[in-house]
Amino acid sequence: MVVTTRLTLDRIASSTRNAGLTSEVIVGDEIIAAEGYILAVRIVSDKSTYNTLEDTTGRMVSLRSGDVLAGTLGVRRALRGYAGDVPSTIAVGDAIDVLNLGGILGRCTSINPDIGPPFQAEVLGAVLSFPELGDRVGRPSHISDHSVPPAETLACDIPVVYVVGTCMNSGKTVAATELVRGLARSGMRVGALKLTGVSLMRDALSMQDAGAVAALTFNDAGAASTHAGMTVPVARGLLNRLAAPLGPRPDVIVAELGDGILGEYGVQDILRAPDLMELGAPG
């Protein structure tokens, strides 16, 4: 029998945004230890660096000891940040780490000494959703809820400018944002995508601020982070959404591939996909 508890959240991480959480949630004690599931946790320590969180509006807010946070289970492989995995089992009362600014949760396996250890948190339970009206039996919330579905077939004919780099913090977002700005100022309708990396709204919002008519990320497709074997269907799904008849239908799409070509986020799969690369070929 699932034991449930009603909680008030102090912080809701941007990685959970597909689930549309409010500050009042019900959590259960049966936890599925897999990427994309949403947990409620309590922060148990303060930090003087890397101590903020991106919320569902894209604002950066502080995290403090005692805050109750909704975050998303996921994997991170950051050359200049934290690396971590989803534990094989998770129970109420376990310790878990906050691996990135978007609220990805996991067990940290490597730290960057420049930013110190990650926030540690106590697991309070799995955040439950109640998809059926009047349903009293919730199910564990997952960020695939209300997401853009992946696609096996590409239905986009809009030219794409792919922005790729060697690793994180190599200037990809700056380059992508300036491309968006220049194309928008020339009178074109520009769409923006973040196709690989670990969940964070910041880069897509930067491109939207520069003039993109729409900006989507892999998180909108229900992924907490990307890895080999899943990035191509996710990219097709996001491109199809931008190109849909009732969608924004931009004239051109700027697509940033987070992390580096040699990283573990599945960048190479996209660069090897003939249909995706054909959109980036010069006319």
C-alpha positions in Angstrom: 0.0 0.0 0.0 1.3 3.4 -1.0 1.7 5.9 1.9 1.0 9.4 0.7 1.8 12.8 2.3 0.7 16.3 1.3 3.6 18.8 1.0 4.2 22.5 0.3 7.0 23.1 -2.1 9.4 26.0 -1.6 11.1 25.6 -5.0 10.0 23.9 -8.2 12.9 23.2 -10.6 12.7 24.1 -14.3 13.4 20.5 -15.2 9.9 19.5 -13.9 8.0 22.1 -16.0 6.2 19.6 -18.3 4.4 18.3 -15.2 2.9 21.7 -14.4 3.3 21.4 -10.7 1.8 23.7 -8.1 3.3 24.5 -4.7 0.9 22.0 -3.1 1.7 18.3 -4.0 1.0 14.8 -2.8 4.0 12.5 -2.6 4.1 8.7 -2.3 6.7 6.4 -0.7 7.0 4.1 -3.7 9.8 5.6 -5.9 10.8 4.5 -9.4 14.5 5.0 -9.6 14.8 6.1 -13.3 15.5 9.2 -15.3 12.6 11.7 -15.7 10.7 10.9 -12.5 10.0 13.8 -10.2 10.9 13.7 -6.5 10.3 16.0 -3.6 13.4 16.5 -1.5 14.5 18.6 1.4 17.8 20.5 1.1 20.0 19.7 4.2 22.9 22.1 3.9 23.8 25.6 2.8 26.4 26.5 0.1 28.2 29.7 -0.7 28.9 28.9 -4.4 26.7 27.2 -7.1 23.8 27.8 -4.7 20.9 28.8 -7.0 18.2 27.0 -8.9 16.4 27.8 -12.1 12.6 27.7 -11.5 9.9 27.1 -14.0 9.7 30.7 -15.1 13.5 30.7 -15.9 14.4 32.9 -12.8 17.4 32.0 -10.7 16.4 31.6 -7.1 18.4 30.8 -4.0 18.4 27.4 -2.4 18.8 27.2 1.4 18.9 24.4 4.0 15.3 23.3 4.8 13.9 24.2 1.4 11.5 21.6 0.0 12.3 21.2 -3.7 10.7 19.3 -6.6 13.4 18.1 -8.9 13.9 15.5 -11.6 16.0 12.3 -11.5 18.7 12.3 -14.2 22.3 11.8 -15.3 24.9 14.5 -15.7 28.4 14.3 -17.2 29.8 17.8 -16.9 33.5 18.4 -17.6 33.4 21.6 -15.6 30.6 20.8 -13.2 29.2 17.7 -11.5 28.9 14.2 -12.8 26.3 11.8 -11.4 23.9 8.9 -12.0 20.5 7.8 -10.9 20.9 5.4 -8.0 19.6 1.8 -8.6 17.2 2.1 -5.8 15.8 5.1 -3.9 13.7 5.2 -0.7 12.2 7.9 1.5 14.9 9.2 3.8 17.8 8.5 1.4 20.4 11.2 0.6 20.5 12.5 -3.0 22.4 15.3 -4.7 21.3 18.3 -6.8 23.5 17.9 -9.9 22.7 21.1 -11.9 21.0 24.5 -11.8 17.9 22.9 -13.4 17.2 20.7 -10.5 18.5 17.3 -11.8 18.8 14.9 -8.9 21.1 11.9 -8.6 24.1 10.5 -6.8 27.2 12.6 -7.5 30.2 10.7 -8.7 32.6 13.6 -9.5 32.9 17.2 -8.5 34.6 20.3 -9.7 36.6 21.7 -6.8 36.0 25.3 -8.0 32.3 25.0 -7.1 32.6 22.6 -4.2 30.3 19.6 -3.4 26.7 19.7 -4.6 23.7 20.4 -2.5 22.7 17.4 -0.5 19.0 16.6 0.0 16.8 14.1 1.9 14.3 12.2 -0.3 10.7 12.9 0.9 8.9 10.9 -1.8 7.8 10.6 -5.4 5.6 13.5 -6.5 2.3 12.0 -7.7 0.0 13.1 -10.5 -3.7 12.4 -10.9 -4.4 12.4 -14.6 -8.0 11.2 -14.3 -10.6 13.6 -13.0 -11.6 12.5 -9.5 -8.8 9.9 -9.4 -7.7 9.2 -5.9 -4.9 6.9 -6.8 -2.0 8.9 -8.1 1.0 7.7 -10.2 4.6 9.0 -10.0 5.0 12.1 -12.1 7.3 12.0 -15.0 8.5 14.9 -17.3 7.3 13.0 -20.3 3.8 14.1 -19.3 2.5 16.6 -21.8 5.8 16.5 -23.7 6.6 16.7 -27.5 6.7 13.1 -28.7 9.9 11.7 -30.3 9.6 10.9 -34.0 11.0 8.2 -36.2 10.3 10.2 -39.4 11.3 13.8 -40.0 8.5 16.1 -41.3 10.5 19.3 -41.3 11.7 21.2 -44.5 13.0 24.3 -42.7 16.7 25.0 -43.0 18.7 24.4 -39.8 21.9 26.1 -38.6 23.6 23.6 -36.2 25.9 25.1 -33.6 28.4 22.6 -32.2 31.5 22.9 -30.0 34.2 21.0 -28.3 32.9 21.0 -24.7 30.7 23.0 -22.3 31.4 26.7 -21.9 33.1 26.9 -25.3 30.8 29.7 -26.6 28.1 27.8 -28.3 25.2 29.6 -26.7 26.7 33.0 -27.4 27.2 32.0 -31.0 23.7 30.6 -31.3 22.1 33.7 -29.7 24.0 36.1 -32.0 22.9 34.0 -35.0 19.3 34.3 -33.8 19.7 38.0 -33.3 21.2 38.7 -36.7 18.7 36.5 -38.6 15.7 38.1 -36.7 17.0 41.6 -37.4 17.2 40.7 -41.1 13.5 40.1 -41.1 13.4 36.3 -40.8 11.2 34.3 -38.4 13.7 32.3 -36.4 13.1 29.2 -34.4 15.5 27.9 -31.7 16.4 24.5 -30.3 18.6 23.1 -27.7 19.0 19.5 -28.8 21.5 17.9 -26.3 22.8 18.5 -22.8 21.3 18.5 -19.3 18.1 20.2 -18.5 18.2 24.0 -18.2 15.9 26.7 -19.7 18.6 29.4 -19.7 20.0 28.9 -23.2 16.7 28.6 -24.9 15.4 31.7 -23.1 18.5 33.6 -24.2 17.7 32.8 -27.9 14.1 33.8 -27.3 15.2 37.1 -25.9 17.3 37.6 -29.0 14.3 37.3 -31.2 13.4 33.7 -31.7 9.6 33.2 -32.3 9.8 29.9 -30.4 12.5 28.1 -28.5 12.3 24.4 -27.4 14.7 22.0 -25.7 15.0 18.3 -25.2 13.3 18.8 -21.8 10.2 19.8 -23.7 10.4 16.3 -25.3 10.4 14.7 -21.8 14.2 14.1 -21.3 16.1 15.2 -18.2 19.4 14.9 -20.1 20.4 13.3 -23.4 22.6 10.4 -24.3 23.5 8.2 -27.2 20.6 6.3 -28.8 17.8 8.8 -28.0 18.8 12.2 -29.4 17.9 11.7 -33.1 14.2 10.8 -32.4 14.0 13.7 -29.9 15.5 16.1 -32.5 13.1 14.9 -35.1 10.1 15.4 -32.8 11.2 19.0 -31.9 11.8 19.9 -35.5 8.5 18.5 -36.5 6.8 20.6 -33.8 8.4 23.8 -35.0 7.4 23.0 -38.6 3.9 21.8 -37.9 1.1 23.6 -39.9 -0.4 25.1 -36.7 3.1 25.7 -35.2 5.3 28.8 -35.4 6.6 27.8 -38.9 9.9 29.8 -38.8 11.9 30.6 -41.9 15.1 29.2 -40.3 16.0 27.2 -37.2 19.1 27.7 -35.0 19.9 24.5 -33.2 22.5 24.4 -30.4 24.0 21.0 -29.5 25.0 21.2 -25.8 28.2 19.7 -24.5 30.9 18.7 -27.0 31.3 16.5 -30.0 33.2 13.9 -27.9 31.0 14.1 -24.9 28.4 11.6 -23.6 25.2 13.5 -24.5 24.6 12.0 -27.9 25.9 14.9 -30.1 27.5 12.5 -32.6 24.3 10.6 -33.2 22.7 13.8 -34.5 25.8 14.6 -36.7 25.6 11.1 -38.2 21.8 11.3 -39.0 21.5 11.9 -42.8 18.0 13.4 -42.6 19.0 15.9 -39.9 22.2 16.9 -41.6 20.4 17.4 -44.9 18.4 20.3 -43.3 21.8 21.9 -42.5 23.2 21.5 -46.0 23.8 24.7 -48.0 21.1 25.3 -50.6 
